[in-house]
Amino acid sequence: MIRQNQQNAMTARQKSLDIQAVSRRSLTEALLFILVSIEAFELRSFDLLASVSAPVRDLLGYPPPAYLVSIALAVYCFSALTIALTQLANNAEPTPHWSHLGYRSMFYVFYGVSGSLANNFMAVFFIGLFLYAVEQAHVWIYAQHLEHKEEELLGQR
């Protein structure tokens, strides 16, 4: 019985170290998003389509209207939030994915192509930061859950 409790405590400690790594990775991803946002802020008045040649512009076609990009941003925000809150409610282990950095950063490109990045920069920035804050809250709550579980195991000795 004591040996099993020791193994459970070791597993809980290992998960705690894994959660610290997940937290660092998520914070690194948030920092990279902020760096991408700084660059997007600097280029907010740059017209991406004007810089390409006419044949390439003809090949690409018309840029998407800003309202369609805004709808896509809202759908992404609510779906990412739903997934994060579902994982949080189920005490699932947080698993950040680098792909979210790409998803959130691409909205700068979409608005840049549509010519409305200057008007929509703050929306993309704050939605990105909000979703990273939700991910960090998930990591923190899960770490607290593991700590409580480890205290229970240690108290059973």
C-alpha positions in Angstrom: 0.0 0.0 0.0 2.8 2.4 0.9 4.7 1.6 -2.3 1.6 2.3 -4.4 1.1 5.7 -2.6 4.8 6.5 -3.4 4.3 5.6 -7.0 1.2 7.7 -7.2 3.0 10.6 -5.6 5.9 10.3 -8.1 3.3 10.3 -11.0 1.7 13.4 -9.6 5.1 15.1 -9.3 5.9 14.1 -12.9 2.6 15.5 -14.0 3.3 18.7 -12.1 6.6 19.1 -14.0 4.8 18.4 -17.3 2.3 21.1 -16.4 5.1 23.6 -15.8 6.5 22.7 -19.2 3.1 23.3 -20.8 2.8 26.6 -19.0 6.2 27.7 -20.3 5.3 26.6 -23.8 2.0 28.5 -23.7 3.7 31.6 -22.4 6.3 31.4 -25.1 3.6 31.1 -27.7 1.8 34.2 -26.2 5.1 36.1 -26.4 5.6 35.1 -30.0 2.0 36.3 -30.7 2.8 39.6 -29.1 5.9 39.9 -31.4 3.9 39.1 -34.5 1.3 41.7 -33.3 4.0 44.3 -33.0 5.1 43.6 -36.6 1.4 43.7 -37.8 0.9 47.0 -36.0 3.9 48.4 -37.8 2.5 47.2 -41.2 -1.1 48.1 -40.5 -1.3 50.7 -43.2 0.6 48.6 -45.8 -1.5 47.4 -48.7 -0.4 43.8 -49.4 -2.2 43.5 -52.7 -0.7 46.7 -54.1 2.8 45.3 -53.7 2.2 42.2 -55.9 2.2 42.3 -59.7 -1.0 42.5 -61.8 -0.9 38.9 -63.0 -0.5 37.6 -59.4 -3.4 39.9 -58.3 -5.5 38.5 -61.2 -4.6 34.9 -60.1 -5.6 35.6 -56.5 -8.8 37.4 -57.3 -10.6 39.9 -55.1 -9.7 40.1 -51.4 -12.2 39.0 -48.8 -14.4 41.7 -47.4 -13.6 42.8 -43.8 -16.9 41.6 -42.5 -16.3 38.0 -43.7 -12.9 38.1 -42.0 -14.6 39.4 -38.8 -17.2 36.6 -39.0 -14.3 34.0 -39.3 -12.5 35.6 -36.3 -15.7 35.4 -34.2 -16.3 31.8 -35.2 -12.7 30.9 -34.4 -12.9 32.8 -31.0 -16.0 31.0 -29.9 -14.9 27.6 -31.1 -11.5 27.9 -29.3 -13.2 29.2 -26.2 -15.7 26.3 -26.3 -13.0 23.8 -26.6 -10.9 25.3 -23.8 -13.8 25.6 -21.4 -14.9 22.0 -22.2 -11.4 20.8 -21.3 -11.4 22.9 -18.2 -14.8 21.5 -17.1 -13.6 17.9 -17.6 -10.3 18.4 -15.8 -8.5 17.4 -19.0 -4.8 18.0 -19.1 -4.0 21.2 -21.0 -2.2 20.7 -24.3 -1.2 23.8 -26.1 -0.7 23.6 -29.8 1.7 25.7 -31.8 -1.0 25.8 -34.6 -3.0 28.3 -32.5 -0.2 30.8 -33.0 -0.6 30.4 -36.7 -4.4 30.6 -36.6 -4.4 33.8 -34.5 -1.6 35.4 -36.6 -3.2 34.7 -39.9 -6.1 37.0 -39.1 -3.6 39.9 -39.4 -2.8 38.7 -42.9 -6.4 38.3 -43.8 -7.2 41.8 -42.6 -4.1 43.1 -44.3 -5.1 41.6 -47.6 -8.6 43.0 -47.3 -7.1 46.4 -46.5 -8.7 46.8 -43.1 -5.9 45.8 -40.7 -5.7 49.3 -39.3 -9.4 49.2 -38.3 -9.4 45.6 -36.9 -5.9 45.3 -35.4 -7.1 45.7 -31.8 -9.9 43.1 -32.2 -7.4 40.5 -33.4 -4.9 41.5 -30.7 -7.3 41.4 -27.8 -9.0 38.2 -28.9 -5.6 36.5 -29.2 -4.5 37.7 -25.7 -7.9 36.7 -24.2 -7.6 33.2 -25.6 -4.0 32.9 -24.3 -5.3 34.1 -20.9 -8.0 31.4 -20.9 -5.3 28.8 -21.8 -3.1 30.0 -18.9 -6.1 29.9 -16.5 -6.7 26.3 -17.6 -3.1 25.4 -16.9 -3.2 27.1 -13.5 -6.5 25.4 -12.5 -5.2 22.0 -13.6 -2.0 22.6 -11.6 -4.1 23.4 -8.5 -6.1 20.2 -9.1 -2.9 18.1 -9.3 -1.5 19.8 -6.2 -4.8 19.0 -4.3 -4.6 15.4 -5.6 -1.0 15.0 -4.5 -1.9 16.3 -1.0 -4.6 13.7 -0.8 -2.2 11.0 -1.7 0.4 12.2 0.8 -2.3 12.4 3.5 -3.3 8.7 3.0 0.1 7.4 4.2 
